[in-house]
């Protein structure tokens, strides 16, 4: 593979791409450089093992479930309070009714 050169002045970065290896596969590589006079130098070998990326935690789904749950609990509290107030009004109204003669 040919490395692309990126940089300015005396600072350069040489960039190249590997073929896409499978997870668990070990990749061995070395770098060979040539000058304009045909001389070359080979680096020591480098090794890495490809890993499987961890799946992202579904935080958006958890947040949506949380908002829905809080809304449902809030609605249940409001309905319960409304029913309790309605029962109290019925009880007070029954107490105020005149007694049968």
N, CA, C and O atoms as a Tinker XYZ file with bonds, in Angstrom:
   404  protein
     1  N      0.845000   -1.168000    0.000000    73     2
     2  CA     0.000000    0.000000    0.000000    64     1     3
     3  C      0.888000    1.227000    0.000000    63     2     4     5
     4  O      2.007000    1.190000    0.513000    81     3
     5  N      0.408000    2.288000   -0.559000    73     3     6
     6  CA     1.129000    3.555000   -0.575000    64     5     7
     7  C      0.581000    4.435000    0.538000    63     6     8     9
     8  O     -0.630000    4.505000    0.745000    81     7
     9  N      1.473000    5.102000    1.248000    73     7    10
    10  CA     1.051000    6.004000    2.317000    64     9    11
    11  C      0.901000    7.411000    1.767000    63    10    12    13
    12  O      1.731000    7.869000    0.981000    81    11
    13  N     -0.144000    8.089000    2.174000    73    11    14
    14  CA    -0.346000    9.484000    1.802000    64    13    15
    15  C      0.381000   10.365000    2.813000    63    14    16    17
    16  O      0.440000   10.039000    3.998000    81    15
    17  N      0.932000   11.479000    2.343000    73    15    18
    18  CA     1.669000   12.395000    3.207000    64    17    19
    19  C      0.797000   13.589000    3.552000    63    18    20    21
    20  O      0.213000   14.216000    2.669000    81    19
    21  N      0.711000   13.901000    4.843000    73    19    22
    22  CA    -0.045000   15.051000    5.312000    64    21    23
    23  C      0.869000   15.828000    6.246000    63    22    24    25
    24  O      1.442000   15.239000    7.163000    81    23
    25  N      1.024000   17.137000    6.040000    73    23    26
    26  CA     1.839000   17.925000    6.956000    64    25    27
    27  C      2.429000   19.151000    6.310000    63    26    28    29
    28  O      2.241000   19.400000    5.119000    81    27
    29  N      3.161000   19.931000    7.126000    73    27    30
    30  CA     3.813000   21.156000    6.676000    64    29    31
    31  C      5.192000   21.256000    7.313000    63    30    32    33
    32  O      5.434000   20.689000    8.378000    81    31
    33  N      6.082000   21.971000    6.665000    73    31    34
    34  CA     7.411000   22.195000    7.235000    64    33    35
    35  C      8.164000   20.894000    7.413000    63    34    36    37
    36  O      8.294000   20.108000    6.474000    81    35
    37  N      8.660000   20.666000    8.619000    73    35    38
    38  CA     9.406000   19.446000    8.918000    64    37    39
    39  C      8.553000   18.377000    9.597000    63    38    40    41
    40  O      9.061000   17.314000    9.953000    81    39
    41  N      7.262000   18.653000    9.778000    73    39    42
    42  CA     6.387000   17.704000   10.468000    64    41    43
    43  C      5.408000   17.099000    9.471000    63    42    44    45
    44  O      4.600000   17.804000    8.866000    81    43
    45  N      5.493000   15.786000    9.310000    73    43    46
    46  CA     4.613000   15.092000    8.372000    64    45    47
    47  C      4.000000   13.877000    9.035000    63    46    48    49
    48  O      4.592000   13.259000    9.919000    81    47
    49  N      2.823000   13.557000    8.596000    73    47    50
    50  CA     2.125000   12.360000    9.044000    64    49    51
    51  C      1.867000   11.526000    7.799000    63    50    52    53
    52  O      1.366000   12.031000    6.794000    81    51
    53  N      2.207000   10.272000    7.870000    73    51    54
    54  CA     1.991000    9.369000    6.742000    64    53    55
    55  C      0.796000    8.487000    7.064000    63    54    56    57
    56  O      0.772000    7.818000    8.097000    81    55
    57  N     -0.184000    8.486000    6.189000    73    55    58
    58  CA    -1.461000    7.840000    6.466000    64    57    59
    59  C     -1.728000    6.741000    5.443000    63    58    60    61
    60  O     -1.512000    6.931000    4.246000    81    59
    61  N     -2.199000    5.586000    5.923000    73    59    62
    62  CA    -2.579000    4.488000    5.046000    64    61    63
    63  C     -3.751000    3.734000    5.639000    63    62    64    65
    64  O     -4.062000    3.894000    6.819000    81    63
    65  N     -4.399000    2.919000    4.835000    73    63    66
    66  CA    -5.560000    2.151000    5.297000    64    65    67
    67  C     -5.311000    0.661000    5.119000    63    66    68    69
    68  O     -4.703000    0.229000    4.139000    81    67
    69  N     -5.793000   -0.116000    6.085000    73    67    70
    70  CA    -5.764000   -1.573000    5.988000    64    69    71
    71  C     -7.082000   -2.039000    5.398000    63    70    72    73
    72  O     -8.085000   -1.329000    5.466000    81    71
    73  N     -7.081000   -3.227000    4.822000    73    71    74
    74  CA    -8.348000   -3.846000    4.446000    64    73    75
    75  C     -9.114000   -4.127000    5.725000    63    74    76    77
    76  O     -8.513000   -4.250000    6.792000    81    75
    77  N    -10.406000   -4.227000    5.637000    73    75    78
    78  CA   -11.228000   -4.417000    6.832000    64    77    79
    79  C    -11.127000   -5.852000    7.338000    63    78    80    81
    80  O    -11.778000   -6.742000    6.791000    81    79
    81  N    -10.321000   -6.093000    8.374000    73    79    82
    82  CA   -10.237000   -7.449000    8.928000    64    81    83
    83  C    -11.445000   -7.750000    9.816000    63    82    84    85
    84  O    -12.129000   -6.836000   10.274000    81    83
    85  N    -11.697000   -9.019000   10.051000    73    83    86
    86  CA   -12.814000   -9.457000   10.890000    64    85    87
    87  C    -12.456000   -9.333000   12.366000    63    86    88    89
    88  O    -11.280000   -9.341000   12.728000    81    87
    89  N    -13.472000   -9.219000   13.214000    73    87    90
    90  CA   -13.253000   -9.162000   14.661000    64    89    91
    91  C    -12.549000  -10.431000   15.119000    63    90    92    93
    92  O    -12.886000  -11.532000   14.685000    81    91
    93  N    -11.565000  -10.264000   16.004000    73    91    94
    94  CA   -10.803000  -11.386000   16.512000    64    93    95
    95  C     -9.571000  -11.710000   15.683000    63    94    96    97
    96  O     -8.722000  -12.489000   16.115000    81    95
    97  N     -9.466000  -11.126000   14.510000    73    95    98
    98  CA    -8.329000  -11.392000   13.630000    64    97    99
    99  C     -7.124000  -10.556000   14.075000    63    98   100   101
   100  O     -7.273000   -9.398000   14.464000    81    99
   101  N     -5.934000  -11.152000   14.014000    73    99   102
   102  CA    -4.698000  -10.456000   14.363000    64   101   103
   103  C     -4.036000   -9.953000   13.090000    63   102   104   105
   104  O     -3.908000  -10.689000   12.112000    81   103
   105  N     -3.618000   -8.698000   13.110000    73   103   106
   106  CA    -2.977000   -8.077000   11.952000    64   105   107
   107  C     -1.517000   -7.799000   12.301000    63   106   108   109
   108  O     -1.231000   -7.132000   13.295000    81   107
   109  N     -0.595000   -8.309000   11.483000    73   107   110
   110  CA     0.843000   -8.035000   11.615000    64   109   111
   111  C      1.243000   -7.138000   10.454000    63   110   112   113
   112  O      0.860000   -7.393000    9.312000    81   111
   113  N      2.008000   -6.093000   10.734000    73   111   114
   114  CA     2.460000   -5.238000    9.642000    64   113   115
   115  C      3.805000   -4.599000    9.980000    63   114   116   117
   116  O      4.195000   -4.501000   11.143000    81   115
   117  N      4.492000   -4.173000    8.940000    73   115   118
   118  CA     5.730000   -3.402000    9.087000    64   117   119
   119  C      5.702000   -2.314000    8.027000    63   118   120   121
   120  O      4.916000   -2.376000    7.081000    81   119
   121  N      6.551000   -1.332000    8.187000    73   119   122
   122  CA     6.595000   -0.215000    7.247000    64   121   123
   123  C      7.957000   -0.216000    6.556000    63   122   124   125
   124  O      9.002000   -0.277000    7.203000    81   123
   125  N      7.917000   -0.147000    5.234000    73   123   126
   126  CA     9.140000   -0.072000    4.436000    64   125   127
   127  C      9.171000    1.288000    3.749000    63   126   128   129
   128  O      8.202000    1.676000    3.096000    81   127
   129  N     10.265000    2.005000    3.891000    73   127   130
   130  CA    10.385000    3.321000    3.250000    64   129   131
   131  C     11.537000    3.296000    2.247000    63   130   132   133
   132  O     12.562000    2.654000    2.471000    81   131
   133  N     11.345000    4.006000    1.141000    73   131   134
   134  CA    12.365000    4.134000    0.091000    64   133   135
   135  C     12.695000    5.608000   -0.081000    63   134   136   137
   136  O     11.812000    6.459000    0.024000    81   135
   137  N     13.958000    5.914000   -0.342000    73   135   138
   138  CA    14.319000    7.293000   -0.658000    64   137   139
   139  C     14.464000    7.440000   -2.174000    63   138   140   141
   140  O     14.247000    6.493000   -2.930000    81   139
   141  N     14.833000    8.639000   -2.593000    73   139   142
   142  CA    14.951000    8.922000   -4.027000    64   141   143
   143  C     16.104000    8.170000   -4.688000    63   142   144   145
   144  O     16.174000    8.121000   -5.916000    81   143
   145  N     17.002000    7.590000   -3.910000    73   143   146
   146  CA    18.171000    6.895000   -4.461000    64   145   147
   147  C     17.997000    5.377000   -4.447000    63   146   148   149
   148  O     18.946000    4.646000   -4.729000    81   147
   149  N     16.803000    4.899000   -4.125000    73   147   150
   150  CA    16.550000    3.467000   -4.126000    64   149   151
   151  C     16.916000    2.761000   -2.827000    63   150   152   153
   152  O     16.763000    1.545000   -2.712000    81   151
   153  N     17.396000    3.522000   -1.854000    73   151   154
   154  CA    17.697000    2.901000   -0.561000    64   153   155
   155  C     16.385000    2.702000    0.194000    63   154   156   157
   156  O     15.415000    3.422000   -0.041000    81   155
   157  N     16.357000    1.742000    1.083000    73   155   158
   158  CA    15.129000    1.484000    1.834000    64   157   159
   159  C     15.454000    1.071000    3.261000    63   158   160   161
   160  O     16.580000    0.698000    3.589000    81   159
   161  N     14.442000    1.151000    4.081000    73   159   162
   162  CA    14.557000    0.740000    5.475000    64   161   163
   163  C     13.231000    0.095000    5.875000    63   162   164   165
   164  O     12.164000    0.579000    5.498000    81   163
   165  N     13.297000   -0.983000    6.628000    73   163   166
   166  CA    12.091000   -1.696000    7.071000    64   165   167
   167  C     11.979000   -1.557000    8.586000    63   166   168   169
   168  O     12.935000   -1.805000    9.319000    81   167
   169  N     10.807000   -1.161000    9.033000    73   167   170
   170  CA    10.574000   -1.006000   10.475000    64   169   171
   171  C     10.436000   -2.370000   11.139000    63   170   172   173
   172  O     10.360000   -3.400000   10.470000    81   171
   173  N     10.405000   -2.353000   12.444000    73   171   174
   174  CA    10.077000   -3.581000   13.168000    64   173   175
   175  C      8.611000   -3.903000   12.910000    63   174   176   177
   176  O      7.867000   -3.059000   12.410000    81   175
   177  N      8.201000   -5.095000   13.240000    73   175   178
   178  CA     6.810000   -5.505000   13.022000    64   177   179
   179  C      5.912000   -4.953000   14.123000    63   178   180   181
   180  O      6.316000   -4.832000   15.279000    81   179
   181  N      4.708000   -4.627000   13.739000    73   179   182
   182  CA     3.680000   -4.167000   14.669000    64   181   183
   183  C      2.513000   -5.144000   14.593000    63   182   184   185
   184  O      2.273000   -5.751000   13.549000    81   183
   185  N      1.796000   -5.295000   15.690000    73   183   186
   186  CA     0.683000   -6.251000   15.755000    64   185   187
   187  C     -0.497000   -5.600000   16.473000    63   186   188   189
   188  O     -0.320000   -4.885000   17.459000    81   187
   189  N     -1.687000   -5.855000   15.972000    73   187   190
   190  CA    -2.897000   -5.511000   16.726000    64   189   191
   191  C     -3.970000   -6.543000   16.425000    63   190   192   193
   192  O     -3.952000   -7.195000   15.381000    81   191
   193  N     -4.902000   -6.679000   17.357000    73   191   194
   194  CA    -6.027000   -7.598000   17.192000    64   193   195
   195  C     -7.301000   -6.777000   17.076000    63   194   196   197
   196  O     -7.536000   -5.864000   17.868000    81   195
   197  N     -8.108000   -7.101000   16.101000    73   195   198
   198  CA    -9.354000   -6.381000   15.860000    64   197   199
   199  C    -10.379000   -6.816000   16.898000    63   198   200   201
   200  O    -10.562000   -8.008000   17.145000    81   199
   201  N    -11.049000   -5.831000   17.504000    73   199   202
   202  CA   -12.075000   -6.135000   18.508000    64   201   203
   203  C    -13.444000   -5.745000   17.972000    63   202   204   205
   204  O    -13.555000   -4.948000   17.040000    81   203
   205  N    -14.473000   -6.309000   18.564000    73   203   206
   206  CA   -15.841000   -5.954000   18.213000    64   205   207
   207  C    -16.224000   -4.722000   19.013000    63   206   208   209
   208  O    -16.092000   -4.727000   20.237000    81   207
   209  N    -16.696000   -3.665000   18.360000    73   207   210
   210  CA   -17.083000   -2.477000   19.125000    64   209   211
   211  C    -18.297000   -2.780000   19.996000    63   210   212   213
   212  O    -19.192000   -3.529000   19.603000    81   211
   213  N    -18.309000   -2.184000   21.186000    73   211   214
   214  CA   -19.454000   -2.370000   22.077000    64   213   215
   215  C    -20.640000   -1.610000   21.516000    63   214   216   217
   216  O    -20.497000   -0.525000   20.953000    81   215
   217  N    -21.815000   -2.202000   21.680000    73   215   218
   218  CA   -23.016000   -1.519000   21.224000    64   217   219
   219  C    -23.312000   -0.369000   22.169000    63   218   220   221
   220  O    -23.123000   -0.471000   23.381000    81   219
   221  N    -23.782000    0.729000   21.588000    73   219   222
   222  CA   -24.102000    1.887000   22.409000    64   221   223
   223  C    -25.334000    1.600000   23.252000    63   222   224   225
   224  O    -26.275000    0.950000   22.796000    81   223
   225  N    -25.318000    2.092000   24.487000    73   223   226
   226  CA   -26.457000    1.922000   25.381000    64   225   227
   227  C    -27.596000    2.794000   24.862000    63   226   228   229
   228  O    -27.379000    3.968000   24.562000    81   227
   229  N    -28.797000    2.248000   24.751000    73   227   230
   230  CA   -29.912000    3.001000   24.162000    64   229   231
   231  C    -30.463000    4.060000   25.118000    63   230   232   233
   232  O    -31.582000    3.921000   25.612000    81   231
   233  N    -29.694000    5.110000   25.381000    73   231   234
   234  CA   -30.116000    6.125000   26.343000    64   233   235
   235  C    -31.377000    6.855000   25.899000    63   234   236   237
   236  O    -32.188000    7.239000   26.741000    81   235
   237  N    -31.560000    7.055000   24.602000    73   235   238
   238  CA   -32.753000    7.759000   24.131000    64   237   239
   239  C    -34.010000    6.962000   24.458000    63   238   240   241
   240  O    -35.013000    7.535000   24.880000    81   239
   241  N    -33.965000    5.659000   24.269000    73   239   242
   242  CA   -35.130000    4.820000   24.566000    64   241   243
   243  C    -35.429000    4.844000   26.058000    63   242   244   245
   244  O    -36.589000    4.945000   26.457000    81   243
   245  N    -34.388000    4.752000   26.888000    73   243   246
   246  CA   -34.575000    4.790000   28.337000    64   245   247
   247  C    -35.185000    6.125000   28.748000    63   246   248   249
   248  O    -36.067000    6.161000   29.606000    81   247
   249  N    -34.728000    7.222000   28.147000    73   247   250
   250  CA   -35.267000    8.543000   28.474000    64   249   251
   251  C    -36.742000    8.637000   28.097000    63   250   252   253
   252  O    -37.543000    9.174000   28.862000    81   251
   253  N    -37.105000    8.121000   26.933000    73   251   254
   254  CA   -38.509000    8.159000   26.502000    64   253   255
   255  C    -39.378000    7.337000   27.444000    63   254   256   257
   256  O    -40.460000    7.779000   27.831000    81   255
   257  N    -38.918000    6.153000   27.814000    73   255   258
   258  CA   -39.677000    5.316000   28.752000    64   257   259
   259  C    -39.844000    6.040000   30.078000    63   258   260   261
   260  O    -40.919000    5.994000   30.677000    81   259
   261  N    -38.793000    6.710000   30.545000    73   259   262
   262  CA   -38.864000    7.458000   31.801000    64   261   263
   263  C    -39.882000    8.579000   31.737000    63   262   264   265
   264  O    -40.660000    8.764000   32.673000    81   263
   265  N    -39.887000    9.334000   30.640000    73   263   266
   266  CA   -40.841000   10.440000   30.494000    64   265   267
   267  C    -42.269000    9.912000   30.457000    63   266   268   269
   268  O    -43.157000   10.483000   31.090000    81   267
   269  N    -42.495000    8.837000   29.727000    73   267   270
   270  CA   -43.838000    8.245000   29.661000    64   269   271
   271  C    -44.270000    7.749000   31.038000    63   270   272   273
   272  O    -45.419000    7.946000   31.433000    81   271
   273  N    -43.366000    7.112000   31.768000    73   271   274
   274  CA   -43.697000    6.601000   33.103000    64   273   275
   275  C    -44.049000    7.740000   34.048000    63   274   276   277
   276  O    -45.026000    7.647000   34.791000    81   275
   277  N    -43.266000    8.812000   34.029000    73   275   278
   278  CA   -43.550000    9.963000   34.898000    64   277   279
   279  C    -44.895000   10.573000   34.524000    63   278   280   281
   280  O    -45.670000   10.949000   35.404000    81   279
   281  N    -45.180000   10.676000   33.233000    73   279   282
   282  CA   -46.472000   11.210000   32.795000    64   281   283
   283  C    -47.634000   10.345000   33.254000    63   282   284   285
   284  O    -48.663000   10.863000   33.688000    81   283
   285  N    -47.474000    9.023000   33.161000    73   283   286
   286  CA   -48.540000    8.111000   33.589000    64   285   287
   287  C    -48.767000    8.215000   35.094000    63   286   288   289
   288  O    -49.910000    8.231000   35.550000    81   287
   289  N    -47.695000    8.284000   35.859000    73   287   290
   290  CA   -47.831000    8.410000   37.317000    64   289   291
   291  C    -48.491000    9.739000   37.663000    63   290   292   293
   292  O    -49.362000    9.793000   38.532000    81   291
   293  N    -48.081000   10.811000   36.988000    73   291   294
   294  CA   -48.690000   12.120000   37.233000    64   293   295
   295  C    -50.178000   12.111000   36.918000    63   294   296   297
   296  O    -50.974000   12.661000   37.679000    81   295
   297  N    -50.562000   11.495000   35.810000    73   295   298
   298  CA   -51.979000   11.416000   35.444000    64   297   299
   299  C    -52.758000   10.607000   36.473000    63   298   300   301
   300  O    -53.881000   10.973000   36.821000    81   299
   301  N    -52.181000    9.514000   36.963000    73   299   302
   302  CA   -52.853000    8.697000   37.976000    64   301   303
   303  C    -53.065000    9.486000   39.258000    63   302   304   305
   304  O    -54.119000    9.375000   39.884000    81   303
   305  N    -52.085000   10.274000   39.653000    73   303   306
   306  CA   -52.216000   11.094000   40.869000    64   305   307
   307  C    -53.323000   12.122000   40.693000    63   306   308   309
   308  O    -54.133000   12.312000   41.600000    81   307
   309  N    -53.373000   12.786000   39.545000    73   307   310
   310  CA   -54.404000   13.797000   39.292000    64   309   311
   311  C    -55.789000   13.163000   39.319000    63   310   312   313
   312  O    -56.698000   13.706000   39.946000    81   311
   313  N    -55.968000   12.028000   38.655000    73   311   314
   314  CA   -57.273000   11.358000   38.626000    64   313   315
   315  C    -57.685000   10.933000   40.030000    63   314   316   317
   316  O    -58.843000   11.099000   40.412000    81   315
   317  N    -56.750000   10.387000   40.800000    73   315   318
   318  CA   -57.061000    9.955000   42.166000    64   317   319
   319  C    -57.499000   11.136000   43.018000    63   318   320   321
   320  O    -58.466000   11.023000   43.773000    81   319
   321  N    -56.816000   12.256000   42.916000    73   319   322
   322  CA   -57.201000   13.442000   43.702000    64   321   323
   323  C    -58.566000   13.965000   43.278000    63   322   324   325
   324  O    -59.361000   14.382000   44.121000    81   323
   325  N    -58.842000   13.945000   41.979000    73   323   326
   326  CA   -60.146000   14.425000   41.510000    64   325   327
   327  C    -61.266000   13.534000   42.041000    63   326   328   329
   328  O    -62.311000   14.036000   42.456000    81   327
   329  N    -61.060000   12.230000   42.032000    73   327   330
   330  CA   -62.079000   11.312000   42.551000    64   329   331
   331  C    -62.276000   11.504000   44.053000    63   330   332   333
   332  O    -63.404000   11.463000   44.545000    81   331
   333  N    -61.180000   11.712000   44.777000    73   331   334
   334  CA   -61.270000   11.912000   46.226000    64   333   335
   335  C    -62.060000   13.177000   46.531000    63   334   336   337
   336  O    -62.901000   13.176000   47.430000    81   335
   337  N    -61.802000   14.256000   45.796000    73   335   338
   338  CA   -62.541000   15.503000   46.005000    64   337   339
   339  C    -64.018000   15.317000   45.676000    63   338   340   341
   340  O    -64.876000   15.850000   46.380000    81   339
   341  N    -64.330000   14.569000   44.620000    73   339   342
   342  CA   -65.725000   14.340000   44.238000    64   341   343
   343  C    -66.454000   13.557000   45.323000    63   342   344   345
   344  O    -67.611000   13.853000   45.620000    81   343
   345  N    -65.793000   12.554000   45.924000    73   343   346
   346  CA   -66.421000   11.779000   46.996000    64   345   347
   347  C    -66.665000   12.648000   48.214000    63   346   348   349
   348  O    -67.701000   12.517000   48.867000    81   347
   349  N    -65.725000   13.541000   48.535000    73   347   350
   350  CA   -65.904000   14.437000   49.679000    64   349   351
   351  C    -67.096000   15.347000   49.443000    63   350   352   353
   352  O    -67.869000   15.595000   50.368000    81   351
   353  N    -67.264000   15.854000   48.216000    73   351   354
   354  CA   -68.398000   16.723000   47.907000    64   353   355
   355  C    -69.708000   15.966000   48.061000    63   354   356   357
   356  O    -70.678000   16.524000   48.574000    81   355
   357  N    -69.762000   14.697000   47.624000    73   355   358
   358  CA   -70.978000   13.896000   47.779000    64   357   359
   359  C    -71.313000   13.720000   49.255000    63   358   360   361
   360  O    -72.472000   13.846000   49.649000    81   359
   361  N    -70.309000   13.432000   50.066000    73   359   362
   362  CA   -70.512000   13.201000   51.494000    64   361   363
   363  C    -71.033000   14.471000   52.163000    63   362   364   365
   364  O    -71.960000   14.415000   52.971000    81   363
   365  N    -70.436000   15.615000   51.828000    73   363   366
   366  CA   -70.885000   16.889000   52.403000    64   365   367
   367  C    -72.308000   17.172000   51.952000    63   366   368   369
   368  O    -73.124000   17.631000   52.751000    81   367
   369  N    -72.623000   16.908000   50.690000    73   367   370
   370  CA   -73.972000   17.155000   50.182000    64   369   371
   371  C    -74.980000   16.270000   50.904000    63   370   372   373
   372  O    -76.090000   16.722000   51.186000    81   371
   373  N    -74.633000   15.030000   51.211000    73   371   374
   374  CA   -75.549000   14.141000   51.930000    64   373   375
   375  C    -75.785000   14.640000   53.348000    63   374   376   377
   376  O    -76.892000   14.502000   53.868000    81   375
   377  N    -74.778000   15.213000   53.983000    73   375   378
   378  CA   -74.939000   15.725000   55.344000    64   377   379
   379  C    -75.846000   16.944000   55.376000    63   378   380   381
   380  O    -76.533000   17.183000   56.369000    81   379
   381  N    -75.854000   17.714000   54.297000    73   379   382
   382  CA   -76.645000   18.934000   54.261000    64   381   383
   383  C    -78.100000   18.687000   53.870000    63   382   384   385
   384  O    -78.931000   19.587000   53.998000    81   383
   385  N    -78.418000   17.500000   53.403000    73   383   386
   386  CA   -79.804000   17.214000   53.025000    64   385   387
   387  C    -80.686000   17.221000   54.281000    63   386   388   389
   388  O    -80.257000   16.796000   55.354000    81   387
   389  N    -81.914000   17.705000   54.131000    73   387   390
   390  CA   -82.815000   17.683000   55.307000    64   389   391
   391  C    -83.186000   16.246000   55.675000    63   390   392   393
   392  O    -83.294000   15.375000   54.811000    81   391
   393  N    -83.369000   16.028000   56.919000    73   391   394
   394  CA   -83.748000   14.705000   57.407000    64   393   395
   395  C    -85.209000   14.427000   57.052000    63   394   396   397
   396  O    -86.027000   15.346000   57.035000    81   395
   397  N    -85.538000   13.179000   56.772000    73   395   398
   398  CA   -86.949000   12.864000   56.454000    64   397   399
   399  C    -87.821000   13.051000   57.700000    63   398   400   401
   400  O    -87.397000   12.762000   58.819000    81   399
   401  N    -89.000000   13.520000   57.494000    73   399   402
   402  CA   -89.922000   13.775000   58.598000    64   401   403
   403  C    -90.797000   12.581000   58.839000    63   402   404
   404  O    -91.643000   12.605000   59.734000    81   403
